[in-house]
Amino acid sequence: QVQLVESGGGLVQAGDSLRLSCAGSGRTFSKDNMAWFRQAPGKEREFVASIGWTGYSLYRSDSVKGRFTISRDNAKNTLYLQMNSLKSEDTAVYYCAATSISDGYYDTESVYQYWGQGTQVTVSS
């Protein structure tokens, strides 16, 4: 059974940092493109960042670039999201996703084949 399991979420104060992890099992994700999405209450799920198997990364430009860093450890089949200088507007459920599609728009949900169950991040102001 293929699974992505997120961890590392929690309740923090504005300005704090968190590191989310996403552990894959059931297959190797080392050649996949992987990403983080988030969904705030009452809003649609939105792209946060993606990373290719070579390490090339893409970020949601307006709100997280410079504060969030996506990375991966292929040996551990694990994806990370380091989040610094957290703001109340970062409050959301964060999901990791993976796709074996080698040519696609990696900031769109439809390209991803595998999804985790999500981890809640709450930032108090």
Helices and strands as residue ranges (DSSP letters): E 3-7, E 10-13, E 18-25, E 33-39, E 46-51, E 57-59, E 68-73, G 74-76, E 78-83, G 88-90, E 92-99, G 109-111, E 114-115, E 119-124
